[in-house]
Amino acid sequence: MAEADQEPNARAVRPRSYKDESYLHGFLGTVGDLQKAGALQDVVLEVEGRQFPCHRLVLSAASPYFRAMFTGDMAESRQKTVVLQSLDAAMFGEILSYIYSGTLHVSLDKVQPLYQAADLLQLDYVRDTCSSYIAMNVESSTCVDLYKFANIFSLDNVRNRCLQYIGRQFRKFATSNEFCSLGVNQLTEIISHDELDVKEETAVWEAVVRWVQHSREDRLHHLPSILPHIRFNLLTSDDTAAILEDPLVREDPGRSEVIRKVVKKGNSNLKPRLGMTTEMAVLYAYTWGSHELLFMNHREGKYISCSYKTEDLPNFSAMAVTSDNDIYILQTKESEQDNQLSLFKYDHTKNVWEHECTSLVSKIQKYCCEENILEVDGILYYTAVGLDEDRPLLEMRKYNRRTNQWQECSRLQLYEPIDDFSVLSCASQIYLLTSTDESIELYCYNPSQDRWCERTPPMNIDKVSSAVALGTEIFCANRSSGDIVVYDTESGCWRELPDNWSYPKDIDVNCANYRRNLLVLENQLHILLTCPSDENEAECLVCVYGRSAGDWRDLKAILPDDEYFVYGRQLPVARMYLPYLKVQGKDALSTAGVQGIAV
């Protein structure tokens, strides 16, 4: 029929695809029923003399190991009974149960052989699940065994968790039989770790002596290779002299000379151990011709102020402290064509700021003046909100410290004009809170997928003055009231902290003039409240939140007299080695109160 002769109401029939969700979800259940009934099975797998009738098709679909076995030219592809070596029969039964049901049962007593079976059969989900389960169950009775297991199978998440646990318990662990059972490579990896909870480096030397004495004849020759991992730069000259006079060192002239060279060479760049450092919040002040950083731990009453010349500490727009305690500041310079991003890294040993990198990036037409840098899994991220055809747009770039390169990330288009925003990292993801005239919005960025998605926003706050992450929770302070709400990133639910304050009666924490900055110090939530007065001074209150009592307690902190600034919506907190700070710093503690803290 010609086109002109077609009926006027005729429509072109277009093909469509339909997906039967019930079939997809029910298919595995049907396969499991066939297995239970012993129907249509076409191969028998034998493990340690025990026989398991199965389906070649199901096994091949679940495991690359079986797919290669049954679809290639291997002899097993033609055999009705296949004997599997290097497998535990009980663990293979668990694996088979998972293949036919999709459900995996894991317990601490069988997780290691279960992982080994999954590794042989190339079952990624089972391997990953077992690895995560092991990492969550590291404790004193299992850490050494799990640490050795992680080394055999290169399980970085488990090894790092074990090293962290051993480091936090090092003083107790170093006296145990498990410590003495370590191999030399395991010993050196442990004593090389930054997060050893020791107050003095002599404790590490004493642990090494104990390890050597446990099997003196077999281990004494390892001493020269072990000593470079002891941080002689953190020892006094008397401590070093005592080590060189130890019988283990002196009794062999050749070994003594080698060790003396190691001690003399040393390594001045090695960081202090975790137990030698103090967590300090960082505030910033500017005076004519110089910059000043205040490192403070109000819980311990420690305040150290360090002054830097302008050329030694450039003007910066953001500061970040990484998980391995590196401190970075960001400097942005604008030009007509592009922006210049410069990173400076803090050298703890010298108390100086060193240039890390500079990169030219495409021009961002800023909508909000605030910029941020933060870290997720070793990667630094830069964020700023710009304009795209009069609509706000979040720009983000990431900096790989290993390759020294910046790379653009997925942008986030915002559809409403925003007053301000807060960005922070939590549980290996990035969260963005935006404030508009009418509402708060919450977005989440997944670095592995380079993708943004929207999350449930809080309903009972209008503007966020500060946000901070603690564990898997995000705490947000309301700018216009004293309310603090909490977002659980795992459940996606919000709740409000009790408004239960213990503070001086003449201070109103609900006053809208107060600036609120949250921080996490020594794994506890704190808040710094500051309010300008008519006399260019500031009322200041530092409170800590007690989870068990559900209340805020005034720490009665006395801060130094100066006008300090907080960059961003949370106070950066770093672990500082006080002897390094005191080289250039001064004790800034004042009993006169606070002249001014600006936010």
C-alpha positions, -999 to +999 in steps of 0.1 A: +000+000+000+013+034-009+020+059+019-009+081+007-033+052+010-025+043+046-052+048+072-048+082+090-049+066+125-024+038+117+006+038+140+040+023+134+045-007+157+079-004+175+096-034+191+100-034+229+119-054+255+103-068+286+121-081+317+104-107+339+118-098+374+100-127+390+118-151+366+152-135+373+148-138+411+132-172+410+156-189+386+183-196+413+156-210+436+145-234+409+181-245+403+185-251+440+154-272+440+167-293+412+199-299+431+181-309+463+159-333+442+190-348+425+174-340+391+193-336+358+227-338+375+254-347+350+287-347+369+300-359+403+327-340+421+348-360+446+366-342+474+385-361+501+365-392+492+331-375+495+309-372+464+289-342+453+265-347+424+262-314+404+253-297+372+281-287+348+261-258+335+255-243+370+292-248+380+305-232+348+282-202+352+293-197+388+331-203+386+357-195+359+376-225+373+348-249+364+341-231+332+377-238+320+374-274+332+342-283+315+343-262+283+379-268+273+399-298+261+407-310+296+401-347+304+376-337+332+352-323+305+345-359+295+346-376+328+314-384+348+333-382+381+360-355+387+384-357+417+393-323+431+426-319+449+437-294+475+402-288+489+386-295+522+353-315+518+334-295+544+344-262+529+336-274+494+301-282+507+298-246+519+309-234+485+284-256+467+257-244+490+265-208+480+266-217+442+231-231+444+215-207+468+234-174+466+237-175+505+271-177+522+275-188+558+307-174+574+322-179+609+355-173+624+365-209+628+360-217+591+366-184+573+403-191+564+398-225+548+366-211+531+387-182+516+414-207+504+387-228+487+371-197+471+406-186+459+412-219+442+378-219+425+380-182+416+348-171+434+353-134+438+323-127+459+332-154+484+368-142+486+358-106+491+332-115+517+356-136+537+383-109+535+359-083+548+347-107+576+383-113+587+391-076+588+361-070+610+371-097+635+407-089+643+413-091+680+441-099+704+437-137+702+436-138+664+456-108+651+490-126+646+474-157+630+453-134+607+483-112+600+503-142+588+473-155+567+469-120+551+506-120+541+503-154+524+472-143+503+481-106+499+450-094+517+459-057+521+428-048+540+433-076+566+470-069+569+465-032+574+438-039+600+461-063+618+490-039+617+467-012+631+455-034+659+491-046+668+503-010+667+476+002+692+484-028+715+522-029+708+534-025+744+513-055+755+518-074+723+556-071+724+557-092+756+537-120+742+547-154+728+530-145+695+554-116+690+584-139+695+570-163+668+571-137+641+595-140+612+621-114+605+602-098+576+570-096+597+589-081+626+605-054+605+571-046+589+555-041+623+583-020+639+583+001+607+546+011+613+539+047+623+510+038+645+529+020+673+515+032+706+548+038+724+558+069+743+596+064+735+615+047+707+635+028+733+604+005+737+609-006+701+645-014+707+636-034+738+611-054+718+637-062+692+661-074+719+634-097+733+627-111+698+664-118+692+669-134+726+640-158+720+661-177+695+695-160+698+717-182+676+692-182+647+683-145+649+714-126+660+727-122+624+694-104+614+701-075+638+720-052+612+690-055+588+665-048+616+681-017+631+674+007+602+638+004+611+644+018+646+640+056+645+672+068+660+663+104+651+637+101+679+662+089+705+684+110+728+721+107+725+722+088+758+696+063+745+716+057+713+748+053+734+731+027+756+720+007+725+756+007+711+768-005+745+743-034+746+759-068+748+740-079+716+759-052+697+793-052+714+800-089+715+808-092+677+832-065+665+821-069+628+784-067+637+791-038+660+808-018+633+779-024+609+754-013+635+774+018+644+773+029+607+735+023+606+730+044+638+753+071+625+735+073+591+701+073+607+670+088+589+659+122+601+627+120+580+611+091+599+579+102+616+572+099+653+551+070+664+514+074+672+520+071+710+545+100+708+521+124+692+492+145+705+461+152+685+459+190+679+432+211+662+446+238+639+435+274+639+449+302+618+458+339+625+473+366+603+493+395+615+512+421+595+539+404+576+535+369+591+511+340+595+504+321+627+490+286+633+477+277+667+479+240+675+456+232+704+444+203+725+420+219+749+413+186+766+449+185+778+454+223+780+481+223+754+484+253+730+514+259+708+515+289+684+539+288+655+547+320+634+558+318+598+570+345+574+546+352+546+570+336+521+573+305+543+535+300+547+516+313+517+480+325+518+458+295+515+422+287+510+418+252+524+436+227+547+433+189+548+448+163+571+451+128+555+447+094+571+485+090+573+488+124+591+501+145+562+489+181+563+482+199+530+472+235+523+458+247+490+466+280+473+446+292+443+457+319+419+432+331+393+441+344+358+420+353+327+424+318+311+427+294+339+433+288+376+466+277+392+462+252+420+493+248+443+496+223+471+520+227+500+528+199+524+538+202+560+572+187+570+567+176+606+604+171+613+614+207+603+581+225+610+581+240+576+558+240+545+572+226+513+558+230+478+543+198+466+529+206+431+513+232+409+488+226+382+468+247+358+431+238+356+403+252+335+388+285+347+361+281+373+336+309+376+331+307+413+297+310+428+307+304+464+340+317+477+347+285+497+371+259+484+379+225+499+404+197+498+398+164+514+411+128+512+395+096+504+416+064+503+448+081+497+435+105+470+431+142+475+400+159+461+395+196+454+360+210+453+345+244+445+311+255+433+310+274+400+283+286+376+271+269+345+246+290+325+236+308+357+230+275+376+254+264+404+277+235+395+300+216+418+335+212+402+357+185+415+392+173+407+414+147+423+451+147+429+471+114+429+501+119+452+519+089+436+517+102+400+517+139+410+488+146+386+453+162+388+424+147+371+388+160+365+360+141+382+322+140+376+305+173+381+273+178+400+246+201+385+227+219+412+193+233+402+186+258+429+208+289+439+226+279+471+237+301+500+266+279+510+278+243+511+297+218+532+318+189+518+334+161+537+345+125+534+330+096+553+333+058+549+353+061+516+327+084+500+323+122+497+291+139+510+279+174+500+254+194+520+239+225+502+218+252+517+192+271+497+166+297+508+141+269+513+158+236+521+189+215+526+201+190+501+224+160+506+244+143+478+269+114+479+299+108+456+312+073+450+349+076+440+351+040+425+321+048+402+329+085+397+292+091+402+270+115+423+236+105+437+211+122+460+204+112+496+177+119+521+183+155+534+177+166+570+143+181+576+148+200+608+176+224+600+177+254+576+215+261+573+246+240+581+273+259+599+296+229+603+298+192+595+322+165+606+324+127+602+329+103+630+330+066+621+301+060+596+281+090+609+280+127+598+272+153+625+258+187+613+254+219+633+225+242+626+236+277+619+205+294+633+200+273+665+219+250+688+205+219+671+229+191+660+216+164+637+233+131+628+232+112+595+239+075+595+255+067+561+248+030+564+210+033+572+204+066+554+185+079+585+187+112+604+183+118+641+188+147+664+212+149+693+196+158+727+198+195+734+214+189+768+241+215+774+262+220+806+276+255+802+279+288+821+245+304+827+255+337+810+261+320+777+232+311+754+244+283+730+212+287+710+221+323+702+220+328+664+252+350+666+273+321+677+296+304+652+297+266+656+326+245+644+325+208+650+357+187+654+367+152+663+394+150+689+406+117+704+376+100+688+351+122+705+328+149+691+336+184+702+322+218+693+339+252+694+313+280+699+324+316+694+305+349+694+319+383+687+312+410+713+309+448+711+345+452+723+361+433+695+365+403+717+348+369+715+330+347+740+343+312+735+330+278+747+345+244+739+322+214+747+326+177+743+297+153+737+293+122+759+275+094+740+267+074+771+252+104+790+238+121+759+249+155+770+274+184+761+299+192+788+319+225+790+357+218+790+363+252+804+390+258+779+412+289+781+424+298+747+452+323+738+446+359+731+444+365+694+420+365+665+421+331+649+403+317+619+388+284+610+389+274+574+360+254+561+331+239+582+353+218+606+385+222+624+413+202+609+429+179+635+464+164+631+487+143+653+516+165+663+550+157+678+553+184+704+592+186+705+591+194+667+566+222+672+584+237+701+615+242+680+599+272+663+567+275+683+559+292+716+537+283+745+506+303+736+485+294+767+469+325+782+449+327+814+433+360+803+408+344+780+401+348+743+405+382+727+390+369+694+384+338+674+369+343+640+353+317+619 
